[in-house]
Amino acid sequence: MTSSAEVSTTIFEQVKAVVTATLHIEDQAEELGPETGLYGNLPELDSLTVVKLIVALRQRFGIEIELSEIAGDVFYTLGGLATFVQSRVS
């Protein structure tokens, strides 16, 4: 898997848009960067919203994500999530 520094800006911005829309935190979008902590740091992101987020990412990017593939580190940072999505798109 590539590092979050190697994630394309387009993929990162699209993942960030999906995250902010799914969690209804559009007002915080400007503050979110690759190192922003997700699960455990954003109170809006709990186990139910993780599932909603996976569904939204699958729809937005046309990728397959199985729940069994989701490890805790995927949702550790926004950059890590973008890296995971990019690995599926590429």
Phi and psi in degrees as GROMACS dihedral restraints (atoms count N, CA, C in turn):
[ dihedral_restraints ]
;  ai    aj    ak    al  type     phi  dphi    fc
    3     4     5     6     1   -78.8    20    10
    4     5     6     7     1   161.3    20    10
    6     7     8     9     1   -77.8    20    10
    7     8     9    10     1   162.1    20    10
    9    10    11    12     1   -63.9    20    10
   10    11    12    13     1   -22.6    20    10
   12    13    14    15     1   -68.6    20    10
   13    14    15    16     1   -21.8    20    10
   15    16    17    18     1   -95.3    20    10
   16    17    18    19     1     1.1    20    10
   18    19    20    21     1   -72.9    20    10
   19    20    21    22     1   135.5    20    10
   21    22    23    24     1   -63.7    20    10
   22    23    24    25     1   146.1    20    10
   24    25    26    27     1   -59.7    20    10
   25    26    27    28     1   -38.6    20    10
   27    28    29    30     1   -62.0    20    10
   28    29    30    31     1   -48.8    20    10
   30    31    32    33     1   -61.8    20    10
   31    32    33    34     1   -46.0    20    10
   33    34    35    36     1   -58.3    20    10
   34    35    36    37     1   -48.2    20    10
   36    37    38    39     1   -64.1    20    10
   37    38    39    40     1   -36.8    20    10
   39    40    41    42     1   -69.6    20    10
   40    41    42    43     1   -40.9    20    10
   42    43    44    45     1   -64.0    20    10
   43    44    45    46     1   -43.3    20    10
   45    46    47    48     1   -60.8    20    10
   46    47    48    49     1   -40.3    20    10
   48    49    50    51     1   -64.0    20    10
   49    50    51    52     1   -40.9    20    10
   51    52    53    54     1   -64.9    20    10
   52    53    54    55     1   -43.8    20    10
   54    55    56    57     1   -61.9    20    10
   55    56    57    58     1   -49.6    20    10
   57    58    59    60     1   -65.6    20    10
   58    59    60    61     1   -37.8    20    10
   60    61    62    63     1   -69.8    20    10
   61    62    63    64     1   -43.1    20    10
   63    64    65    66     1   -65.8    20    10
   64    65    66    67     1   -38.5    20    10
   66    67    68    69     1   -90.0    20    10
   67    68    69    70     1    -3.1    20    10
   69    70    71    72     1    57.8    20    10
   70    71    72    73     1    46.4    20    10
   72    73    74    75     1  -123.8    20    10
   73    74    75    76     1    36.7    20    10
   75    76    77    78     1   -55.1    20    10
   76    77    78    79     1   -31.1    20    10
   78    79    80    81     1   -67.9    20    10
   79    80    81    82     1   -14.3    20    10
   81    82    83    84     1  -102.5    20    10
   82    83    84    85     1     0.7    20    10
   84    85    86    87     1   -55.5    20    10
   85    86    87    88     1   -41.7    20    10
   87    88    89    90     1   -63.1    20    10
   88    89    90    91     1   -25.6    20    10
   90    91    92    93     1   -85.9    20    10
   91    92    93    94     1   -10.9    20    10
   93    94    95    96     1   -89.2    20    10
   94    95    96    97     1   127.5    20    10
   96    97    98    99     1  -129.7    20    10
   97    98    99   100     1  -178.5    20    10
   99   100   101   102     1   -57.9    20    10
  100   101   102   103     1   -31.3    20    10
  102   103   104   105     1   -90.0    20    10
  103   104   105   106     1     1.3    20    10
  105   106   107   108     1   -62.8    20    10
  106   107   108   109     1   125.4    20    10
  108   109   110   111     1   -70.8    20    10
  109   110   111   112     1   142.2    20    10
  111   112   113   114     1  -107.5    20    10
  112   113   114   115     1   -95.8    20    10
  114   115   116   117     1   -60.8    20    10
  115   116   117   118     1   123.9    20    10
  117   118   119   120     1    95.4    20    10
  118   119   120   121     1   -17.6    20    10
  120   121   122   123     1  -110.5    20    10
  121   122   123   124     1   -32.2    20    10
  123   124   125   126     1  -101.1    20    10
  124   125   126   127     1   114.9    20    10
  126   127   128   129     1   -61.3    20    10
  127   128   129   130     1   -21.8    20    10
  129   130   131   132     1   -73.3    20    10
  130   131   132   133     1   -18.2    20    10
  132   133   134   135     1   -99.8    20    10
  133   134   135   136     1   100.9    20    10
  135   136   137   138     1  -120.2    20    10
  136   137   138   139     1  -174.0    20    10
  138   139   140   141     1   -60.9    20    10
  139   140   141   142     1   -35.1    20    10
  141   142   143   144     1   -69.4    20    10
  142   143   144   145     1   -42.9    20    10
  144   145   146   147     1   -73.2    20    10
  145   146   147   148     1   -22.9    20    10
  147   148   149   150     1   -60.9    20    10
  148   149   150   151     1   -44.5    20    10
  150   151   152   153     1   -63.6    20    10
  151   152   153   154     1   -44.1    20    10
  153   154   155   156     1   -61.1    20    10
  154   155   156   157     1   -39.6    20    10
  156   157   158   159     1   -66.4    20    10
  157   158   159   160     1   -41.1    20    10
  159   160   161   162     1   -60.5    20    10
  160   161   162   163     1   -45.0    20    10
  162   163   164   165     1   -61.2    20    10
  163   164   165   166     1   -45.0    20    10
  165   166   167   168     1   -63.3    20    10
  166   167   168   169     1   -40.3    20    10
  168   169   170   171     1   -67.7    20    10
  169   170   171   172     1   -39.6    20    10
  171   172   173   174     1   -60.2    20    10
  172   173   174   175     1   -44.6    20    10
  174   175   176   177     1   -68.0    20    10
  175   176   177   178     1   -44.8    20    10
  177   178   179   180     1   -65.6    20    10
  178   179   180   181     1   -41.4    20    10
  180   181   182   183     1  -102.9    20    10
  181   182   183   184     1    -6.1    20    10
  183   184   185   186     1    64.5    20    10
  184   185   186   187     1    38.0    20    10
  186   187   188   189     1  -115.6    20    10
  187   188   189   190     1   161.2    20    10
  189   190   191   192     1   -99.9    20    10
  190   191   192   193     1   129.3    20    10
  192   193   194   195     1  -133.7    20    10
  193   194   195   196     1   116.5    20    10
  195   196   197   198     1   -89.6    20    10
  196   197   198   199     1   142.8    20    10
  198   199   200   201     1   -57.0    20    10
  199   200   201   202     1   -32.5    20    10
  201   202   203   204     1   -67.7    20    10
  202   203   204   205     1   -18.8    20    10
  204   205   206   207     1   -82.6    20    10
  205   206   207   208     1   -13.6    20    10
  207   208   209   210     1   -84.8    20    10
  208   209   210   211     1   110.2    20    10
  210   211   212   213     1  -102.5    20    10
  211   212   213   214     1   160.5    20    10
  213   214   215   216     1   -55.5    20    10
  214   215   216   217     1   -34.2    20    10
  216   217   218   219     1   -68.7    20    10
  217   218   219   220     1   -21.2    20    10
  219   220   221   222     1   -63.5    20    10
  220   221   222   223     1   -36.9    20    10
  222   223   224   225     1  -101.8    20    10
  223   224   225   226     1    17.5    20    10
  225   226   227   228     1   -70.5    20    10
  226   227   228   229     1   -45.9    20    10
  228   229   230   231     1  -134.0    20    10
  229   230   231   232     1   162.1    20    10
  231   232   233   234     1   -64.3    20    10
  232   233   234   235     1   -38.7    20    10
  234   235   236   237     1   -63.9    20    10
  235   236   237   238     1   -38.3    20    10
  237   238   239   240     1   -64.9    20    10
  238   239   240   241     1   -39.0    20    10
  240   241   242   243     1   -65.6    20    10
  241   242   243   244     1   -42.6    20    10
  243   244   245   246     1   -63.0    20    10
  244   245   246   247     1   -39.1    20    10
  246   247   248   249     1   -62.2    20    10
  247   248   249   250     1   -43.6    20    10
  249   250   251   252     1   -61.1    20    10
  250   251   252   253     1   -46.5    20    10
  252   253   254   255     1   -62.7    20    10
  253   254   255   256     1   -44.2    20    10
  255   256   257   258     1   -60.6    20    10
  256   257   258   259     1   -36.4    20    10
  258   259   260   261     1   -64.7    20    10
  259   260   261   262     1   -27.5    20    10
  261   262   263   264     1   -83.6    20    10
  262   263   264   265     1   -31.2    20    10
  264   265   266   267     1   -77.1    20    10
  265   266   267   268     1   -37.4    20    10
